[in-house]
Amino acid sequence: MNEHHDNLPAGGLATFLTGVIVGAALTYLFGTKSGQKIKAELIKEGAKALDNLKDEFEEHEEEVKEKLEEGSEEIKEKLTEGIEGVKEVTEHIPDHIENIQKKGRHFFFKKSKAES
């Protein structure tokens, strides 16, 4: 008999016992009159809890939507500010490149003339 128990996978006995307990509870709830009363009460209480959750969700739904809209407006503003900043910086890039090219040409030709 110990050989059988030793061959069970880890947690196998716990899984088996859980199955037995769940099976016994379901048999009681569906098979006996008192179990059916308890089952009906559990279903009734579960339905009440779901209704309460639904009501709470509906109460806060508009608030959540407003906060999401506020957040999206804030994000739009930040993006617009960022885009404007990038535009300002990129407007000066061509002038900056031109200045660098002038300095490079000046340096190159000045150096070439000195060597000649």
C-alpha positions in Angstrom: 0.0 0.0 0.0 2.9 2.4 0.7 4.1 1.7 -2.8 1.0 3.3 -4.3 1.3 6.3 -2.1 4.9 6.8 -3.0 4.1 6.9 -6.7 1.7 9.8 -6.4 3.0 13.0 -8.0 3.8 15.9 -5.7 0.5 17.4 -4.6 -1.4 14.4 -6.0 -2.9 13.6 -2.6 -3.9 17.2 -2.0 -5.6 17.4 -5.4 -7.4 14.1 -4.8 -8.7 15.3 -1.4 -9.7 18.7 -2.8 -11.7 16.8 -5.5 -13.4 14.7 -2.9 -14.4 17.7 -0.8 -15.7 19.6 -3.8 -17.6 16.6 -5.0 -19.2 16.0 -1.5 -20.2 19.7 -1.3 -21.8 19.6 -4.7 -23.6 16.4 -3.9 -24.9 18.0 -0.7 -26.0 21.2 -2.5 -27.7 19.4 -5.4 -28.8 16.2 -3.7 -30.5 17.2 -0.5 -33.4 19.5 0.4 -31.3 21.5 2.9 -28.5 21.7 0.4 -30.8 23.0 -2.3 -32.1 25.6 0.2 -28.5 26.7 0.9 -27.7 26.6 -2.9 -30.7 28.9 -3.6 -29.6 31.2 -0.8 -26.0 31.3 -2.2 -27.3 32.1 -5.7 -29.6 34.8 -4.3 -26.7 36.4 -2.4 -24.4 36.1 -5.4 -27.0 37.9 -7.6 -27.3 40.7 -5.0 -23.6 41.1 -4.9 -23.4 41.3 -8.7 -26.2 43.9 -8.8 -24.3 45.9 -6.2 -21.2 45.7 -8.3 -23.1 46.8 -11.3 -24.7 49.8 -9.4 -21.3 50.9 -8.1 -19.8 50.6 -11.6 -22.6 52.7 -13.0 -22.2 55.3 -10.3 -18.5 55.7 -11.0 -18.6 55.2 -14.8 -19.2 58.9 -15.6 -16.5 60.0 -13.2 -14.0 57.6 -14.8 -14.9 58.8 -18.3 -14.4 62.4 -17.2 -11.0 61.7 -15.7 -10.0 59.8 -18.9 -11.1 62.8 -21.0 -9.2 65.2 -18.8 -6.1 63.0 -19.0 -6.4 62.8 -22.8 -6.7 66.6 -23.0 -3.6 67.0 -20.8 -1.7 64.5 -23.0 -2.8 66.5 -26.1 -1.6 69.7 -24.6 1.8 68.2 -23.7 2.2 66.8 -27.2 1.3 70.1 -28.7 3.9 71.8 -26.5 6.5 69.2 -27.5 5.7 69.6 -31.2 6.0 73.4 -30.9 9.4 73.0 -29.1 10.6 70.7 -31.8 9.5 73.1 -34.5 11.3 76.0 -32.8 14.5 74.0 -32.6 14.3 72.6 -36.2 13.8 76.1 -37.6 17.3 77.1 -36.6 19.0 73.9 -37.9 19.5 75.1 -41.5 21.1 78.4 -40.3 23.3 76.4 -37.9 24.4 74.0 -40.7 25.1 76.9 -43.0 27.3 78.6 -40.3 29.2 75.3 -39.8 29.7 75.0 -43.6 31.0 78.6 -43.8 33.4 78.0 -41.0 34.6 74.7 -42.6 35.1 76.4 -46.0 36.9 79.3 -44.4 39.1 76.9 -42.4 39.8 74.7 -45.4 40.6 77.5 -47.9 42.6 79.5 -45.4 44.7 76.5 -44.6 45.1 75.6 -48.3 46.3 79.2 -49.1 48.8 79.1 -46.3 50.3 75.9 -47.6 50.6 77.3 -51.2 
